[in-house]
Amino acid sequence: MRQYNVAIVGYGWVSGAHIAAINASKQARVTAVYSSRPLDAAELSRRHGSPLTCFDDLGRMLARDDIHVVSICSYPHQHAEQLIATVNAGKHFIIEKPITLTLDEARAVAKAVNAAGVKGCVCFEGRFSGQFLATKSLIDQGFLGTIHYAEVDYYHGIGPWYGQYRWNTLKSSGGSSLLSAGCHALSSMLLCMGNEVESITTVTTRSQSVHFSNYEYPTTSVSILRFSGGRLGKVASVIDCLQPYYRHIHLVGSEGSLLDDKFHSQRIKGLDSHRWSVLGTNKLDSGNVHDHPYLTQFEAFFSALTRNEDMPLTSFNEGMLTHRLALAADLSAEIGKPLTFDDVAV
């Protein structure tokens, strides 16, 4: 039995991936869509294979008692206002990254969510990919020992050929290299290294390619993170590259190392020290949202809702840690000095 009716806010590219994953889950179905554009409910119902009601008034949709969860897939500059309206209506929520574009908005959103007492899911869905679940398992079982250095980088050329480009170039909509995309790498860094970040220092640059000349902000950033115990991490967010989509990960520990989908461990006898062993899992190597592991993530969220618990890995509070770190990184680049979580408290 499906327990949750889900409403979609914003009908664009990513919403199609959300609808497909939600309807493929065992626990939920999409029953409503809000958009500022006129939509044909009959045509959308045929396209997605289930009855949908379309709304052009968000408040009217949120007032429906038969809607239990709202999935926010709109433009980033709309997220804060729509999320606050959603939780004030008592609805649980799924929200695409970034949660907000500014620290003031993040504080307002955190206050509203905590006051409403609802549950949330932040779409750092890479944490639910086979690659990162396998990586986290290796870490948790001690095959890498204590990791003292990590690189987790995001390479995705978001140019005129990519749908997000038309609004991503604007500071008021894209925000920054990290907020628009590279926050996925920050999320994966925290997954691997833990949340005990003592400081983050960020510098930025940009491509001279004409393809990226319309961007109103630096399109490449490099952040150095200092973790508890003196451990170090590096996150590059590069959305002005001319290459295939690539998420780089390199972990160096006291018992072994991991490089993308390969590893070596001193704790496994008989391994050739001159060759990597390969993880039998698919790499997260596509910028197409329809290839992302939303189904696994959303099923974890709905299952947690049924237990009245925060979901694992990407709850609102967990997702907000990554979001605050992205905001701290951007502020560090702006003022030219290291920052801490305390500098971006919510």
C-alpha positions as CSV (number, residue, x, y, z in Angstrom):
1,M,0.0,0.0,0.0
2,R,1.3,3.5,-0.9
3,Q,1.2,5.6,2.2
4,Y,2.3,9.0,0.9
5,N,0.9,11.4,-1.7
6,V,3.6,13.7,-3.0
7,A,3.2,17.1,-4.6
8,I,5.9,18.5,-6.9
9,V,6.9,22.2,-6.8
10,G,8.4,23.3,-10.1
11,Y,7.9,21.3,-13.3
12,G,11.3,21.1,-15.1
13,W,14.0,18.7,-15.9
14,V,14.8,17.5,-12.4
15,S,11.1,17.1,-11.5
16,G,10.8,14.4,-14.1
17,A,13.5,12.4,-12.3
18,H,11.7,12.9,-9.0
19,I,8.4,11.9,-10.3
20,A,9.8,8.7,-11.9
21,A,11.6,7.7,-8.7
22,I,8.7,8.5,-6.4
23,N,6.2,6.6,-8.5
24,A,8.6,3.6,-8.7
25,S,8.9,3.4,-5.0
26,K,6.7,1.1,-3.0
27,Q,5.6,3.8,-0.5
28,A,4.6,6.9,-2.4
29,R,3.1,8.4,-5.5
30,V,3.0,11.8,-7.1
31,T,-0.6,13.2,-7.1
32,A,-0.1,17.0,-7.7
33,V,2.2,19.4,-9.5
34,Y,2.5,23.2,-8.9
35,S,4.0,25.3,-11.6
36,S,3.9,29.0,-12.5
37,R,3.5,27.8,-16.1
38,P,0.1,26.6,-17.4
39,L,0.0,22.8,-17.3
40,D,-2.4,20.3,-18.8
41,A,-3.4,17.8,-16.1
42,A,-4.6,15.2,-18.5
43,E,-1.5,15.3,-20.6
44,L,0.8,15.1,-17.5
45,S,-1.3,12.2,-16.2
46,R,-0.8,10.3,-19.4
47,R,2.9,11.2,-19.5
48,H,3.6,9.9,-15.9
49,G,1.1,7.1,-15.8
50,S,-1.0,8.2,-12.8
51,P,-3.7,10.9,-12.1
52,L,-2.2,14.3,-11.4
53,T,-3.9,17.5,-10.3
54,C,-2.2,20.7,-11.5
55,F,-2.0,23.9,-9.5
56,D,-0.9,27.5,-10.3
57,D,-1.4,28.6,-6.7
58,L,1.1,27.1,-4.2
59,G,-0.9,28.0,-1.1
60,R,-4.0,26.3,-2.5
61,M,-2.0,23.1,-3.2
62,L,-0.4,23.2,0.3
63,A,-3.8,23.5,1.9
64,R,-4.8,20.1,0.6
65,D,-5.1,17.5,3.5
66,D,-4.4,14.6,1.1
67,I,-0.9,15.8,0.3
68,H,1.7,14.5,2.8
69,V,5.1,15.3,1.2
70,V,6.2,18.2,-1.0
71,S,9.2,17.8,-3.4
72,I,10.7,21.2,-4.2
73,C,12.3,21.1,-7.7
74,S,12.1,24.8,-8.5
75,Y,14.8,27.4,-9.2
76,P,17.3,27.8,-6.3
77,H,16.3,31.4,-5.7
78,Q,12.7,30.2,-4.9
79,H,13.7,27.4,-2.5
80,A,13.7,29.4,0.8
81,E,10.3,30.9,0.3
82,Q,8.7,27.7,-0.9
83,L,10.3,25.5,1.7
84,I,9.1,27.8,4.5
85,A,5.6,27.8,3.1
86,T,5.7,24.0,2.8
87,V,6.8,23.3,6.4
88,N,4.4,26.0,7.8
89,A,1.7,24.0,6.1
90,G,2.8,20.9,8.1
91,K,4.2,19.0,5.1
92,H,7.3,16.8,5.1
93,F,9.6,17.7,2.2
94,I,12.2,16.7,-0.3
95,I,14.4,19.6,-1.6
96,E,16.9,19.8,-4.3
97,K,20.3,21.4,-3.6
98,P,21.1,24.1,-2.8
99,I,18.8,24.5,0.2
100,T,19.1,28.3,-0.1
101,L,21.4,30.8,-1.8
102,T,22.3,32.9,1.3
103,L,23.1,32.4,4.9
104,D,20.2,34.6,6.0
105,E,17.8,32.4,4.0
106,A,19.4,29.3,5.5
107,R,18.8,30.6,9.0
108,A,15.2,31.4,8.3
109,V,14.6,28.0,6.7
110,A,16.3,26.1,9.7
111,K,14.1,28.1,12.1
112,A,10.9,27.2,10.2
113,V,11.8,23.5,9.8
114,N,12.7,23.0,13.4
115,A,9.5,24.8,14.6
116,A,7.3,22.8,12.3
117,G,8.7,19.4,13.5
118,V,8.5,17.9,10.0
119,K,11.0,15.5,8.3
120,G,13.1,16.4,5.3
121,C,15.2,14.9,2.6
122,V,18.0,17.0,1.0
123,C,19.0,15.8,-2.5
124,F,22.7,14.9,-2.0
125,E,21.6,11.7,-3.7
126,G,25.2,10.7,-4.5
127,R,25.5,9.4,-0.9
128,F,23.1,6.6,-2.0
129,S,25.1,5.7,-5.1
130,G,26.6,2.2,-5.2
131,Q,30.1,3.8,-5.5
132,F,29.8,5.9,-2.3
133,L,27.9,3.2,-0.3
134,A,30.7,0.8,-1.1
135,T,33.4,3.4,-0.3
136,K,31.7,4.2,3.1
137,S,31.6,0.4,3.8
138,L,35.3,0.1,3.2
139,I,35.9,3.0,5.6
140,D,33.6,1.7,8.3
141,Q,35.1,-1.7,8.2
142,G,38.6,-0.3,8.7
143,F,40.2,-1.4,5.4
144,L,41.7,2.1,4.9
145,G,42.6,2.6,8.5
146,T,42.6,6.3,9.7
147,I,42.2,8.6,6.7
148,H,44.5,11.6,7.0
149,Y,44.1,13.0,3.5
150,A,41.1,13.1,1.1
151,E,40.4,14.6,-2.3
152,V,36.8,14.7,-3.5
153,D,36.3,16.8,-6.6
154,Y,33.5,17.6,-8.9
155,Y,34.1,18.2,-12.7
156,H,31.0,19.1,-14.8
157,G,31.1,21.6,-17.7
158,I,27.8,23.5,-17.3
159,G,27.9,25.4,-20.6
160,P,25.3,26.4,-23.2
161,W,24.7,22.8,-24.2
162,Y,23.3,22.0,-20.7
163,G,19.8,22.8,-19.6
164,Q,20.8,24.4,-16.3
165,Y,23.1,26.9,-18.0
166,R,20.4,29.4,-18.9
167,W,19.8,30.3,-15.3
168,N,23.0,28.9,-13.7
169,T,25.1,31.7,-15.1
170,L,23.3,34.3,-12.9
171,K,24.6,35.0,-9.4
172,S,21.0,35.5,-8.3
173,S,20.1,31.9,-9.4
174,G,23.3,29.8,-9.6
175,G,24.9,31.4,-6.6
176,S,28.4,30.0,-6.9
177,S,30.3,27.0,-8.4
178,L,29.8,25.1,-5.1
179,L,26.1,26.0,-4.6
180,S,25.1,25.3,-8.1
181,A,26.8,21.9,-8.3
182,G,30.1,21.3,-6.4
183,C,28.2,20.9,-3.1
184,H,27.8,17.3,-4.1
185,A,31.6,16.9,-3.6
186,L,31.4,18.6,-0.2
187,S,28.7,16.2,0.8
188,S,30.8,13.2,-0.3
189,M,33.8,14.6,1.6
190,L,31.8,14.8,4.8
191,L,30.5,11.3,4.2
192,C,34.0,10.0,4.0
193,M,35.8,12.1,6.6
194,G,33.0,13.0,9.1
195,N,31.5,16.3,10.1
196,E,34.2,17.5,12.5
197,V,35.5,20.3,10.3
198,E,37.7,22.8,12.1
199,S,38.1,25.2,9.2
200,I,37.7,25.7,5.5
201,T,39.7,28.0,3.2
202,T,38.7,28.6,-0.4
203,V,40.1,30.3,-3.5
204,T,38.5,30.7,-6.8
205,T,39.3,31.2,-10.5
206,R,37.6,30.9,-13.9
207,S,38.0,29.6,-17.4
208,Q,38.9,31.9,-20.3
209,S,36.7,29.8,-22.6
210,V,34.0,31.8,-24.4
211,H,31.6,29.0,-23.4
212,F,31.6,30.1,-19.8
213,S,32.0,33.9,-20.3
214,N,28.4,34.7,-19.3
215,Y,28.9,33.5,-15.7
216,E,28.6,36.2,-13.2
217,Y,30.7,34.4,-10.6
218,P,34.0,32.4,-10.5
219,T,33.3,29.0,-12.0
220,T,36.1,27.0,-10.3
221,S,36.8,26.9,-6.6
222,V,39.3,24.9,-4.5
223,S,38.7,24.4,-0.8
224,I,41.1,23.1,1.8
225,L,39.4,21.6,4.9
226,R,41.1,20.9,8.2
227,F,39.3,18.2,10.2
228,S,39.7,17.2,13.8
229,G,43.0,15.4,14.5
230,G,44.9,17.3,11.9
231,R,43.3,15.5,9.0
232,L,43.1,17.3,5.7
233,G,40.7,17.4,2.7
234,K,40.6,19.1,-0.7
235,V,37.4,19.8,-2.7
236,A,37.6,21.2,-6.2
237,S,34.3,22.4,-7.8
238,V,34.9,22.9,-11.6
239,I,31.8,23.7,-13.6
240,D,33.8,25.3,-16.5
241,C,35.7,22.3,-17.7
242,L,35.6,20.8,-21.3
243,Q,35.6,17.1,-20.5
244,P,33.2,14.3,-19.6
245,Y,31.5,14.5,-16.2
246,Y,33.8,13.2,-13.5
247,R,33.6,12.9,-9.7
248,H,37.1,12.3,-8.4
249,I,37.8,10.7,-5.0
250,H,41.1,9.8,-3.5
251,L,41.4,8.7,0.2
252,V,44.7,8.0,1.8
253,G,44.7,6.1,5.1
254,S,47.0,4.3,7.6
255,E,46.0,0.9,6.2
256,G,45.4,1.6,2.5
257,S,44.0,4.0,-0.1
258,L,41.0,4.4,-2.4
259,L,41.0,5.9,-5.9
260,D,37.6,6.3,-7.5
261,D,36.4,2.7,-7.9
262,K,39.7,1.1,-6.9
263,F,41.4,0.4,-3.6
264,H,44.3,-1.2,-1.9
265,S,44.4,-2.4,1.7
266,Q,47.2,-3.8,3.9
267,R,44.4,-5.6,5.9
268,I,43.6,-7.9,3.0
269,K,46.3,-10.6,2.7
270,G,47.6,-11.6,-0.8
271,L,46.8,-8.3,-2.6
272,D,49.5,-7.2,-5.1
273,S,50.9,-4.0,-3.8
274,H,51.6,-2.8,-7.4
275,R,48.0,-3.2,-8.5
276,W,44.7,-1.7,-7.5
277,S,41.7,-3.9,-6.6
278,V,38.5,-2.9,-8.2
279,L,35.2,-2.3,-6.4
280,G,32.4,-4.2,-8.2
281,T,30.0,-1.2,-8.4
282,N,29.0,1.4,-10.9
283,K,30.7,4.7,-10.7
284,L,28.6,7.9,-10.3
285,D,29.7,9.3,-13.7
286,S,26.7,11.1,-15.2
287,G,25.4,14.6,-15.0
288,N,22.0,13.4,-16.2
289,V,19.7,13.6,-13.2
290,H,17.7,10.6,-14.6
291,D,20.8,8.5,-13.9
292,H,21.1,9.5,-10.2
293,P,20.0,7.2,-7.4
294,Y,16.9,9.1,-6.4
295,L,14.9,5.9,-6.0
296,T,17.2,4.5,-3.3
297,Q,17.3,7.8,-1.5
298,F,13.5,8.4,-1.6
299,E,12.7,4.9,-0.4
300,A,15.0,5.4,2.6
301,F,13.2,8.7,3.3
302,F,9.7,7.2,3.1
303,S,10.7,4.3,5.2
304,A,12.1,6.7,7.8
305,L,8.8,8.7,7.7
306,T,6.9,5.6,8.5
307,R,9.1,5.0,11.6
308,N,8.8,8.7,12.5
309,E,12.6,9.0,12.3
310,D,15.1,11.2,10.5
311,M,16.3,9.5,7.3
312,P,19.9,8.2,7.1
313,L,22.6,10.1,5.3
314,T,20.6,13.0,3.8
315,S,18.2,14.3,6.5
316,F,17.5,18.0,6.7
317,N,20.0,18.5,9.5
318,E,22.7,16.4,7.8
319,G,22.1,18.1,4.5
320,M,22.3,21.5,6.2
321,L,25.9,20.7,7.4
322,T,27.0,20.4,3.8
323,H,25.0,23.5,2.8
324,R,26.6,25.6,5.6
325,L,30.0,24.4,4.5
326,A,29.4,25.6,1.0
327,L,28.2,28.9,2.3
328,A,31.3,29.1,4.5
329,A,33.6,28.2,1.6
330,D,32.1,31.0,-0.6
331,L,32.4,33.5,2.2
332,S,36.0,32.4,2.8
333,A,36.8,33.1,-0.9
334,E,35.2,36.5,-0.6
335,I,37.0,37.7,2.5
336,G,40.3,35.8,2.0
337,K,40.5,33.9,5.3
338,P,39.6,30.5,6.8
339,L,36.1,30.1,8.4
340,T,34.5,27.6,10.7
341,F,31.0,26.2,11.2
342,D,30.5,28.8,13.9
343,D,30.8,31.5,11.3
344,V,27.8,30.1,9.5
345,A,25.6,29.1,12.4
346,V,21.9,28.6,11.8
